[in-house]
Every structure is written in C-alpha cells, then in structure tokens.
C-alpha cells in the first residue's frame, strides 16, 4: 500500500513538472497577427489597383447599360406593335430580340470575367510579396507563428500583436507592381 502511495505521488510530481515546463514554453512563444486582405485593399498598390478596377468597371457598366437600354426599347417596340404585326414579322422581331439578349448576356459575363481575372492577377502578384514581408519580419523579430486574420476567423487576439500596419508600411516601401493590363 505504501508503494502505491509513493508511486502515485511520483506520477503527480512528474505530471505537474511537465505541465509547468509546458506552460513556461507556451508563454515564451511569440505570436503575431496580420490581415493580408486589409493590406491588399489599403496599401498604396492596392489603392491604385482599386482605382484602375473602378475605371474598368465604369467603362464596362456604360457599355452594359447601353445594351440594356437597347433591349428595353426593342421589347417595348415589340409590345406596342404586337397587335398590328403579322405573325411572321412578330416572330422575326422576337428572334432578333432573343439574339440581342444572348449577346447581352455574353457581354455581361465577359465583363465580369475580365474584372475577376484582373483581381486574380493582382492577387497572384501581391500576396507572395506580402508573404515575403511577413516571413522576413517573423524571422527578424523571432515570431513562432504569424496568423492571417483574413484567412481564418479569430474571435480574440491581443491587438498589440497585430503586425498589419508594420507589414503594410514595409510592403509599401518594397513592392513595385506590374501595371494592370486593360
């Protein structure tokens, strides 16, 4: 019985010693946080790209709106003339309208694909460069890990560990974007 008590006491001592050293190790870890999406949107390069995207979007929107107006007029004209047109003439106008409508749908899809492609192109060039800055900062300041706040929801973190502003400042100094093709 005495042996069992000593054995159990020994196990507890080992457990608490292990827990204590693990707790010391956890407190020695250095953890940082960065919001890559925020950097992409608010960095100098991100703001320039956003302005270019807005210009492209506005240009496409004007073209799309012009086609919408044209389609609306065609539809109204068909409805007004429906009672006086022959069946063949009505069918021809409706076929023309359907053709124009499909062309309009293709135009909208191409405009959206164009913007999405530009966004992906920018992301492909900016994200690796931001990650280089984060990696360099992590190595220099001896961080154990740096989490991307935009990649995973973290309900609470110490705002003093947020490196977003520092990374953005460094990124603004070092990143030279390729011009976005129109």
Buried (B, 14 or more C-beta within 10 A) or exposed (E): EEEEEEEEEEEEEEEEEEEEEEEEEEEEEEEBBBBBBBBBEBBEBBEBBBEBBEEBBEEBEEEBEEBEEEBEEBBEEBEEEEEEBEEEEBEEBBEEBEEBBEEBEEBBEEBEEBBEEBBEBBBEBBBEBBBBBBEEBBEEEEBEEBBBBBEEEEEEEEEEBBBBEBBBEBBBEEBEBEEBEE
